[in-house]
Amino acid sequence: MKSLFTFWFVQLWNPKSRNSLFSLQVGFFSIAHLSESKMSVSGSAEGSQTSRRAFEFGRTHVVRPRGRHEATIVWLHGLGDRGSSWSQLLENLPLPNIKWICPTAPTRPVSLFGGFPSTAWFDAEDISEDAPDDVEGLDASAAHVANLLSTEPADIKLGVGGFSMGAATALYSATCHVFARYGNRNPYPVNLSSVVGLSGWLPCSRILRNQLKESNETSARAATLPILLCHGPGDEVVAYKHGEKSARILSSAGFQNLTFRTYDGLGHYTIPEEMEDVCRWLTARLRLGGS
């Protein structure tokens, strides 16, 4: 597998000029400066006494809705990136009713980088749905997402999305919502209305199917949760086969409201066509602006 030190490019979209695009170059190898708006979360969700690690999250960037506030989505960046990178893209999307929250992952040693520290939502030895799972790190990041969403007004629809490792964390949050608990069995407090994953994969896939058989309530939550997954066959960082297999596992496990979209030639970045689809999907699924 090719190294994640490879640079990827995000195309920032100016909705007022469909042909006016400019590139933001973001290095996977960047180290986040965590000097502002830090938050510490125990390695076990909800501050369990069995926690072995504490994770210090970086700065959170918030994009306020330009219109009537109807939904809030936490958007999670990829490995080595920061929340600020995606806040610049999201604020230009034609979604005036969404508030975007873009946190920054903790800086931690990453096995994939030989233990070198980088911003990461969890530790990863490999990028695939069959790799060993850092459940403690996943729980801590899922709890951070839930904490960010838990203060939103009761009438606001809640969602989580992300790119690459952020997409993997978003999908893990989706499973926590469906099971109503984290991997450490502490209760998950948030009711999600949508999940979006770009160029990502599904962590903890090996235990998903057996757990979904536990109750009818769990199966019902899985069947009704809207999920959008997007991937490109040209992805040399998170191979397309991992995204495709993740979608297949979720569908076979009972996630019936799942959409998987392929973009010919797309590598490990996003493009206007993909973001346009995300906008249309969110508008329809969340019934934004009276849609």
C-alpha positions in Angstrom: 0.0 0.0 0.0 1.3 3.5 -0.8 2.4 5.7 2.0 0.1 8.2 3.5 2.8 10.8 3.3 1.4 11.4 -0.2 -0.2 14.9 -0.5 -3.9 15.1 -1.5 -5.8 18.0 -2.9 -9.2 19.4 -1.9 -11.0 21.4 -4.5 -12.7 24.3 -2.8 -15.9 25.1 -4.5 -17.2 28.6 -5.1 -20.9 28.1 -5.7 -21.2 31.6 -7.2 -18.9 30.6 -10.1 -19.1 26.9 -11.0 -15.9 27.2 -13.0 -14.0 29.1 -10.4 -12.0 26.5 -8.5 -8.9 26.7 -6.5 -6.8 24.1 -4.7 -5.9 23.7 -1.0 -2.9 21.5 -0.6 -2.9 19.6 2.6 -0.1 17.2 3.7 -1.0 14.0 5.5 2.4 14.5 7.3 1.5 17.8 8.9 1.5 18.0 12.6 -1.4 20.0 14.1 -0.6 22.8 16.5 -3.0 22.2 19.4 -2.6 25.5 21.2 -6.2 26.7 20.9 -9.6 25.4 22.0 -8.2 22.1 23.4 -10.4 19.5 24.9 -9.3 16.4 26.8 -11.4 13.2 26.6 -10.7 10.0 28.4 -9.7 6.9 26.4 -12.9 5.2 27.4 -16.1 7.1 26.5 -18.0 8.8 29.3 -15.0 8.9 31.5 -14.9 5.3 32.5 -12.6 4.5 35.4 -11.0 1.8 33.3 -9.5 4.4 30.9 -5.9 4.0 30.2 -5.3 7.0 27.9 -6.4 10.6 27.7 -6.6 12.3 24.4 -6.2 16.0 23.9 -8.3 17.3 21.0 -7.2 20.3 19.0 -9.0 23.4 17.9 -12.6 23.2 16.8 -13.8 25.4 13.9 -17.5 26.2 13.6 -19.3 27.4 10.4 -22.5 29.1 11.4 -25.6 28.6 9.3 -26.4 31.5 6.9 -30.1 30.8 7.1 -32.5 29.2 9.6 -30.7 26.6 11.6 -32.1 23.2 10.9 -29.2 20.7 11.2 -25.8 20.4 12.8 -23.1 18.1 11.4 -19.7 17.3 12.9 -17.2 16.9 10.0 -14.0 14.9 10.7 -10.8 15.5 8.7 -8.4 12.8 7.5 -5.2 11.5 9.0 -2.6 14.3 9.6 -5.0 17.1 8.7 -6.9 19.7 10.8 -10.5 20.9 11.2 -9.7 24.3 9.6 -9.0 22.7 6.2 -12.5 21.4 5.9 -14.2 24.4 7.4 -13.0 26.5 4.5 -14.7 24.1 2.0 -17.9 23.6 4.0 -18.6 27.3 4.5 -18.9 27.7 0.7 -21.4 24.9 0.2 -25.0 25.9 -0.8 -26.4 24.5 2.5 -27.4 27.6 4.5 -29.4 25.7 7.1 -26.5 23.6 8.3 -24.2 24.4 11.1 -20.8 22.7 10.6 -18.5 21.7 13.5 -15.0 20.8 12.4 -12.9 19.5 15.3 -9.2 18.6 15.1 -8.0 15.2 16.2 -5.4 14.6 18.9 -1.8 14.4 18.0 -0.7 10.8 18.9 1.8 8.2 17.8 0.5 6.4 14.7 1.6 2.8 14.0 1.2 3.4 10.3 3.9 6.0 10.5 6.2 3.8 12.6 5.0 5.5 15.8 5.7 9.1 14.5 3.1 11.5 16.0 0.3 12.9 13.8 -3.2 14.1 14.2 -5.4 11.0 14.1 -8.8 10.0 15.4 -7.5 6.6 16.4 -4.3 4.5 15.9 -4.1 2.6 12.7 -1.7 -0.2 11.7 -3.2 -0.5 8.2 -6.0 1.2 6.2 -8.7 -1.4 5.7 -11.8 -2.8 7.3 -9.8 -6.0 8.3 -7.0 -4.1 10.2 -6.7 -4.4 14.0 -9.1 -2.0 15.7 -8.1 0.7 18.2 -11.5 0.5 20.0 -10.3 2.8 22.8 -9.2 5.5 20.4 -12.4 5.1 18.4 -14.5 5.3 21.5 -12.7 8.5 22.6 -13.3 10.2 19.2 -16.9 9.0 19.0 -17.5 10.5 22.5 -15.9 13.7 21.4 -18.3 13.9 18.5 -21.2 13.1 20.7 -20.2 15.8 23.2 -20.0 18.4 20.4 -23.6 17.4 19.3 -25.1 17.0 22.7 -25.4 20.8 23.4 -27.5 21.4 20.2 -31.2 22.4 20.5 -33.6 19.5 20.7 -35.3 20.4 17.4 -32.0 20.3 15.4 -31.2 17.3 13.3 -27.8 15.9 14.0 -25.3 14.2 11.7 -21.6 13.2 11.4 -19.4 13.0 8.3 -15.8 12.9 7.3 -13.0 12.2 4.9 -10.7 9.2 5.0 -9.9 8.4 8.6 -12.6 10.9 9.5 -15.1 8.9 7.4 -14.1 5.7 9.3 -14.7 7.5 12.6 -18.1 8.8 11.3 -19.1 5.2 10.4 -18.0 4.0 13.8 -20.2 6.7 15.4 -23.0 5.4 13.2 -22.6 1.9 14.7 -22.5 3.4 18.3 -25.8 5.1 17.5 -27.4 1.9 16.2 -26.2 -0.1 19.2 -26.9 2.8 21.6 -23.5 2.2 23.2 -19.8 2.6 22.6 -17.4 -0.3 22.2 -16.8 -0.3 25.9 -20.5 -0.7 26.5 -21.1 2.8 27.9 -24.3 4.4 26.6 -24.2 6.5 23.4 -26.2 9.7 24.0 -26.9 11.1 20.6 -29.6 10.4 18.0 -28.1 10.7 14.5 -30.1 11.6 11.5 -27.4 11.3 8.8 -23.9 10.0 8.2 -21.6 10.8 5.3 -18.3 9.1 4.5 -15.9 10.1 1.7 -13.0 7.9 0.7 -13.2 5.9 4.0 -13.7 2.5 5.4 -15.6 0.7 8.2 -13.7 -0.1 11.4 -14.8 -3.0 13.6 -16.6 -4.6 10.8 -15.9 -8.2 12.0 -18.2 -7.8 15.0 -20.9 -5.7 13.4 -23.2 -8.5 12.0 -23.4 -10.5 15.2 -24.2 -7.5 17.3 -27.0 -6.4 15.0 -28.9 -9.6 15.8 -29.2 -8.6 19.5 -32.6 -6.9 19.3 -35.3 -5.7 17.0 -34.7 -2.1 18.2 -31.1 -2.2 17.0 -32.1 -3.6 13.6 -34.8 -0.9 13.2 -32.2 1.9 14.0 -29.8 0.4 11.4 -32.5 0.1 8.8 -33.6 3.7 9.0 -30.3 5.6 9.4 -29.4 7.4 6.2 -25.8 6.8 5.1 -24.0 8.2 2.1 -20.6 6.7 1.1 -18.5 8.0 -1.8 -15.3 6.6 -3.2 -13.1 6.7 -6.3 -11.4 3.8 -8.1 -8.3 6.0 -8.4 -7.8 6.2 -4.7 -4.2 5.0 -3.9 -4.4 5.7 -0.1 -7.7 4.0 0.9 -8.2 1.6 -1.9 -11.6 1.6 -3.6 -12.1 -2.0 -2.7 -12.2 -1.1 1.0 -14.9 1.4 0.6 -16.9 -0.9 -1.6 -16.5 -3.8 0.8 -17.5 -1.6 3.8 -20.7 -0.6 2.0 -21.5 -4.2 1.3 -20.9 -5.2 4.9 -23.2 -2.4 6.2 -25.9 -3.3 3.7 -25.8 -7.0 4.5 -25.9 -6.2 8.2 -29.2 -4.4 7.9 -28.3 -0.8 7.0 -31.0 -0.5 4.3 -30.9 3.3 3.8 -27.4 3.3 2.5 -26.2 4.9 -0.8 -22.8 4.1 -2.3 -21.6 6.3 -5.1 -18.6 5.9 -7.4 -16.7 8.6 -9.2 -14.6 7.5 -12.1 -11.0 8.6 -11.9 -11.4 10.1 -8.4 -8.3 9.7 -6.2 -7.9 10.4 -2.5 -9.4 13.9 -2.6 -12.8 15.4 -3.3 -14.2 17.1 -6.4 -17.1 19.5 -7.1 -19.3 16.7 -8.5 -19.0 14.7 -5.3 -19.7 17.7 -3.1 -22.7 18.6 -5.2 -24.1 15.0 -4.6 -23.4 15.4 -0.9 -25.4 18.7 -0.9 -28.3 17.2 -2.7 -28.3 14.1 -0.5 -28.2 16.1 2.8 -31.0 18.5 1.6 -33.2 15.5 0.7 -32.5 13.3 3.7 -32.6 16.1 6.3 -35.5 17.9 4.6 -33.7 21.2 4.6 -35.4 24.4 3.7 -38.8 22.6 3.4 -37.5 20.1 0.8 
